[in-house]
Amino acid sequence: MQTDIYKKENLLFIILGGFFVTNALIAEVIGSKIFSLEKTLGFQPVDWSFFFQEHLSFTHTAGVIMWPVVFIMTDIINEYYGKKGVKFLSYLTVGLIIYAFLMIYMAIHTVPADFWLGIHPDIKPDINVAFERVFNQGLWIIIGSIAAFLIGQLLDVIVFQQIRKITAGKYIWLRATGSTLISQLVDSFVVLFIAFYIGPESSQKWAIAQIFAVGTMNYLYKFMLALFLTPVIYMVHYLIEMYLGTALSAHLKEKAAQEG
């Protein structure tokens, strides 16, 4: 006889939740690197202007590499496990991110062993400084990213379920893509306002125009990504339907819709 943890629906939730939490956590940790999307893809950076801010391009933190998986997991979990499932994993993820940064902070402030400092003599001034530069992030950036993540997730849940009600459960692409587009519109600006306007001292604050300009570029990237991922969502749905079976899949979706 199967124990509860080995039931298909419970195993699926653990797997989806594992990918959700892991990708969100890694995205926060690697977010200190800034990269050029266009150059990575082999193109010259665009040179756009928004809100009187010139020479804007698709320059992002490395964390955005992981967010496509978070987008997909959010919508899939919402589809089969409803608001409760997404909220539980969102709160858990925030707690684990805070825990991870506390552990990183402790690691940064440990005293390095003398022999370790000499392992990579080519790194100037030493590997310990490199370690700090890579993993140490500003407090307000951490607060901003966590707040934006949580607000975006909770908004995504609400919009997803509302579209689901209005369309009577039809049009997966509309509720999945629509909820992502709306939630990420808020997410794109919340993180910038907190990290670069509310938190820093006056001399380090960004101008409002700069926040709107950079936020617009970030949102355009997420907008295009959400549209690009729509076929992937259908593919994941298909695989889950095959795994769960028609009856169990329908039961989970009906239960999730009722909770909305």
C-alpha angles and dihedrals in degrees: 000000000000118000115225095257092059096052111118095243092050094047090049092052091050092050095046091043091049092055091044096052096039095051094045091049094048090047090058094047097048093041093101091078117085118203140179111244094198095050090045088056092045098256134119112257116261117247106216134158129216130170091358091304112128136203096030120167139166097283113155144165115264087246091081088072089072100041096081088068091048090051092052095043092049093055095042093049089046090051096053105022103028130209095328093056095050094042092049092052093043093054091044091050093051090051092049092047091053090047091049093052091049090053091047089050090053092047092050091053097050116107110253120235113251095236091051091058089060098048093091108030090170091069109087129246089357143306093261091062089048090051091053093047093051100045104028114094130178116266094235092049089054092047092046095049093047093047092047091048094051096043091046093050095048091047091048090055093052096046093044093054094043092053088046090056095045093050094041092238095309129123105040090189092059098053094038098046096033095053091047093049093051097042094046091050088063094038093054093059102032093063092050095046093051098039100041108020112026099034110039126076117264094264092055100042119118118235115254089243091055092050092051092045096050091040090053092053091048091050093048088057092050091045092055091043093052091053092046092052096053094095089048090057090054090049092051090048089053093051092048092049089053092050098045099035127231098281098047092041092053091047093053093047092048091050091047091050092051091053090054 
